[in-house]
Amino acid sequence: MTPARRLFLLSLMFTMLLAMAAASRHAAAQAFPARPVRLIVADAAGGAPDQLARIVAQKMSEGLGQQVIVDNKPGAGGALGAEMAARAPADGHTLLMTTTAIYAILPNLKKNLPFDPVRDFASLSRIATASNVLVVNQALPAASVGELVQLARSRPGVLNYASAGIGTPAHLAGEMLNQLAGVKLTHIPYKGAAPALLDVIAGNAQLIITSPIAAAAHLGEGRVRALATTGTERNPSLPQLPTVADAVPGYEITQSWGIVAPAGTPAPLLKVLTDEVVRVMSSPDVRERIAKTGAVPGTDAGSAFDAFMARERKRLGEVVARSGIVLAE
């Protein structure tokens, strides 16, 4: 056999192998998902990530032809659920509802996390963003942020603020208020926003700075009182409320949520999942339901979502450094 003939046959075999591999990947994508998909939420039932996850999971189930099951795994400020997702098989059947705490705050607070927000996950899409809302127990004698600050200054260490756990946005939000307002609020962490809010209602904690998604039902029923929101501008879902920055200059914190898969998930499956999330987020009824929670729907997918998370990680890292927050390893 001549060298030219041998080279031709090798080239032909290589082309055939590539075609077979592509066909195999296509067939795998066509058959996916083969069973229900688990969407891990690193927060308790009733919290903002849980509510958003259930809105999205319902629509994804219709599009994928398999049930998307929300699996709540609260604990360690979101690190527990994130670790479980990072260690799950990378076959497209496990996803994570990632949060500001998971991809931006915890990496700046702890060096020895059991997961890496960049290395261990592949991004699908952002779901929503919202400024937080500062709510207080109805019995607290403060009708504004200014009055709250004055009360806190007169009672250093006496007023408690609840959070969804150490290292969560609510924790960072409280510490930001301590630093920028010159007050001393005592932090009480819980396993999720829902139980934290219940203790604010009960009066065991006096306030919480949380997402409007988590607080909406309680605000609607008058169980807690909202004083302000935490963005640079008023929250469109709560336009009657001023911003915390109106009374405490420089104060700003928001939350964002999105969906990621374990790193190593095959590209064809990532495309199927990403396309489905984008389709769901383009649905008018889904966007309306999310908007009613007080969040703004967001659909930047893949690398755009990666870039967004990187910017937030840097921005909040600077906030953590200025605030002097230190967490035990």
C-alpha positions in Angstrom: 0.0 0.0 0.0 1.4 3.4 -1.0 1.9 6.1 1.6 -0.7 8.2 -0.1 -3.2 5.4 0.0 -2.4 4.7 3.7 -2.8 8.4 4.5 -6.2 8.5 2.7 -7.5 5.5 4.6 -6.4 6.9 7.9 -8.0 10.2 7.1 -11.2 8.4 6.1 -11.2 6.4 9.4 -10.7 9.5 11.4 -13.6 11.3 9.7 -15.8 8.3 10.3 -14.9 8.2 14.0 -15.7 11.8 14.3 -19.1 11.3 12.6 -19.9 8.4 14.9 -18.9 10.3 18.0 -21.1 13.3 16.9 -24.0 10.9 16.2 -23.5 9.3 19.6 -23.5 12.7 21.3 -26.6 13.7 19.3 -28.4 10.5 20.3 -27.5 11.0 23.9 -28.9 14.5 23.8 -32.0 13.3 22.1 -32.6 10.7 24.8 -32.0 13.1 27.6 -33.3 13.3 30.3 -33.7 9.6 31.0 -35.2 10.1 34.4 -36.3 13.0 36.7 -33.9 15.9 37.1 -33.0 17.0 40.6 -32.7 20.7 41.2 -30.9 21.2 44.5 -31.8 24.4 46.4 -29.3 25.2 49.2 -32.0 26.9 51.3 -35.1 25.9 53.3 -38.5 25.6 51.8 -40.3 28.9 51.4 -37.1 31.0 50.9 -36.4 33.0 47.8 -34.3 30.3 46.0 -37.0 27.7 46.8 -39.8 29.9 45.4 -37.9 30.7 42.2 -36.9 27.1 41.8 -40.4 25.9 41.9 -41.6 28.4 39.4 -38.9 27.4 36.9 -39.0 23.6 37.7 -42.7 23.4 36.9 -42.1 24.8 33.4 -38.9 22.8 32.8 -40.8 19.6 33.6 -43.2 20.3 30.8 -40.5 21.0 28.3 -38.1 18.2 29.2 -40.8 15.5 29.4 -39.4 14.5 32.8 -40.2 15.9 36.3 -37.8 18.4 37.7 -37.8 17.8 41.4 -36.8 20.6 43.8 -34.6 19.2 46.6 -34.0 21.5 49.5 -30.6 21.1 51.2 -30.2 24.0 53.6 -27.2 24.5 55.8 -23.8 26.2 56.1 -25.0 29.3 54.4 -25.6 27.4 51.2 -22.3 25.5 51.2 -24.0 22.1 52.0 -26.2 22.1 49.0 -23.5 23.5 46.7 -21.1 20.7 47.8 -23.7 18.1 47.1 -24.3 19.4 43.6 -20.6 19.7 42.9 -20.1 16.0 43.8 -23.1 14.7 42.0 -22.7 12.7 38.7 -22.1 15.1 35.8 -24.8 13.5 33.7 -27.3 16.4 33.5 -29.7 14.9 36.0 -28.5 17.1 38.9 -28.7 20.9 38.9 -28.1 23.6 41.5 -30.0 26.8 42.1 -26.9 29.0 42.7 -27.2 32.1 44.8 -25.2 35.3 45.6 -24.1 33.6 48.8 -22.8 30.6 46.9 -21.0 32.2 44.0 -20.0 35.6 45.4 -20.0 35.9 49.2 -18.8 32.5 50.6 -15.8 32.4 48.3 -14.7 35.8 49.8 -15.4 34.8 53.4 -13.9 31.3 53.6 -10.8 29.8 52.1 -11.5 26.2 52.7 -14.9 25.8 51.0 -15.9 22.3 50.0 -16.6 23.5 46.5 -15.2 26.1 44.0 -17.9 28.3 42.4 -15.9 28.5 39.1 -14.1 25.1 38.9 -17.0 22.9 40.0 -19.9 24.2 38.0 -21.0 24.9 34.4 -23.4 27.8 34.0 -26.8 27.5 32.5 -28.5 30.9 33.1 -29.3 33.6 35.6 -32.9 33.5 36.7 -33.6 36.7 38.6 -32.1 39.6 40.5 -33.7 41.6 43.4 -32.8 44.3 45.8 -33.4 43.2 49.4 -35.9 44.6 51.8 -35.3 45.5 55.4 -38.3 44.3 57.5 -38.8 44.6 61.3 -41.0 43.0 63.9 -44.3 44.9 64.1 -43.6 45.8 67.8 -40.3 47.5 67.1 -40.6 51.3 67.7 -39.0 52.3 64.5 -40.9 53.6 61.4 -37.9 54.4 59.3 -34.3 53.4 58.8 -33.2 56.6 60.5 -35.3 55.7 63.6 -33.9 52.2 63.5 -30.4 53.5 63.5 -31.1 55.8 66.4 -32.7 53.0 68.3 -29.8 50.7 67.6 -27.3 53.3 68.7 -29.1 53.7 72.0 -29.1 50.0 72.6 -25.8 48.6 71.3 -25.8 44.8 71.1 -29.5 44.6 72.2 -31.2 44.4 68.8 -30.9 41.2 66.9 -30.9 40.7 63.2 -31.8 37.3 61.7 -30.2 35.8 58.6 -30.6 32.7 56.5 -27.2 31.5 57.8 -23.6 32.5 58.2 -22.2 34.0 55.0 -25.6 34.5 53.4 -26.6 37.9 51.8 -28.7 38.6 54.9 -25.7 38.2 57.1 -23.5 40.4 54.9 -26.4 42.9 54.7 -26.6 43.2 58.5 -22.8 43.6 58.9 -22.9 46.3 56.2 -25.5 48.2 58.2 -23.3 47.8 61.4 -20.3 49.2 59.6 -21.9 52.0 57.6 -24.4 53.2 60.2 -22.1 52.8 63.2 -24.4 50.5 65.1 -24.0 47.1 66.8 -26.7 44.7 65.8 -26.3 41.1 67.0 -26.4 38.4 64.3 -28.6 35.3 64.7 -28.2 32.8 61.9 -30.8 30.3 60.8 -31.1 27.4 58.4 -32.8 29.4 55.7 -34.8 32.6 55.2 -38.1 31.1 56.1 -37.3 30.2 59.7 -35.4 33.4 60.1 -38.5 35.4 59.1 -40.7 33.4 61.4 -38.5 34.4 64.4 -38.6 38.0 63.4 -42.4 37.7 63.4 -42.2 36.0 66.8 -40.0 38.8 68.1 -37.0 36.6 68.9 -35.1 38.7 66.4 -36.0 42.3 65.6 -35.2 42.6 61.9 -33.9 40.9 58.8 -32.6 42.2 55.5 -33.9 39.6 53.0 -35.2 39.2 49.5 -38.7 40.5 48.7 -39.5 37.1 47.5 -39.1 35.6 50.9 -40.8 38.5 52.7 -43.7 39.1 50.3 -46.3 36.8 51.9 -45.5 38.1 55.4 -45.6 41.7 54.3 -49.0 41.1 52.5 -50.4 39.7 55.7 -49.0 42.4 57.9 -46.8 40.1 60.0 -43.7 42.3 59.5 -43.2 45.9 58.6 -41.0 47.0 55.7 -38.8 50.0 56.2 -36.6 50.2 53.0 -35.0 48.4 50.1 -31.3 47.9 49.5 -30.6 48.8 45.9 -29.3 52.1 44.5 -32.8 52.8 43.3 -36.3 52.0 44.6 -37.5 48.4 44.0 -40.2 48.6 41.3 -42.3 46.0 43.2 -42.1 48.2 46.4 -42.0 51.7 45.0 -43.4 53.2 48.2 -40.3 52.3 50.1 -37.1 54.5 50.3 -33.7 52.9 50.0 -31.5 52.2 53.0 -28.9 54.4 51.3 -31.3 57.4 51.8 -30.5 57.2 55.5 -27.1 55.3 55.3 -25.1 56.6 52.4 -23.2 54.0 50.4 -25.4 51.1 51.4 -26.2 48.7 48.6 -26.7 44.9 48.3 -28.8 42.8 45.9 -29.3 39.1 45.4 -29.2 37.1 42.2 -30.1 33.5 41.4 -29.3 31.2 38.6 -29.0 27.6 37.6 -25.7 25.6 37.2 -24.7 22.0 36.6 -21.8 20.0 37.9 -18.6 20.6 35.9 -17.9 18.0 33.3 -21.6 17.7 32.2 -21.4 16.9 28.5 -21.8 19.9 26.2 -24.8 18.5 24.3 -26.7 18.0 27.6 -25.7 21.5 28.8 -27.1 22.9 25.6 -30.4 21.0 26.1 -30.7 22.3 29.6 -29.6 25.8 28.8 -32.0 26.1 25.9 -34.8 24.8 28.1 -34.0 27.3 30.9 -33.9 30.2 28.4 -37.2 29.0 26.9 -38.8 28.9 30.3 -37.4 32.4 31.2 -38.8 33.8 27.9 -42.3 32.6 28.9 -44.5 35.7 29.7 -46.3 33.9 32.6 -43.0 32.8 34.2 -41.6 36.3 34.0 -44.9 37.7 35.4 -44.8 35.3 38.3 -41.2 36.1 39.1 -41.9 39.9 38.8 -44.8 39.5 41.3 -42.3 38.2 43.9 -40.4 41.5 43.7 -37.5 40.2 41.6 -36.5 41.2 38.1 -36.2 38.2 35.7 -32.8 37.8 34.0 -31.8 35.5 31.2 -28.1 36.0 30.6 -26.9 32.5 29.9 -23.6 30.6 29.7 -20.5 32.9 29.5 -22.6 36.0 30.1 -23.8 34.5 33.4 -20.2 33.6 34.2 -19.1 37.2 33.6 -21.9 38.5 35.8 -21.0 36.2 38.7 -17.3 37.2 38.4 -18.2 40.9 38.7 -20.4 40.3 41.7 -17.7 38.1 43.4 -15.2 41.0 43.0 -17.7 43.7 44.1 -18.8 41.9 47.2 -15.3 40.8 48.0 -14.4 44.5 48.3 -17.5 45.0 50.5 -16.4 42.1 52.7 -12.9 43.4 53.0 -14.1 46.9 53.9 -16.6 45.5 56.5 -14.0 43.4 58.2 -16.2 40.3 58.3 -14.2 37.2 59.5 -15.7 33.7 59.6 -14.2 30.8 61.5 -12.9 28.0 59.3 
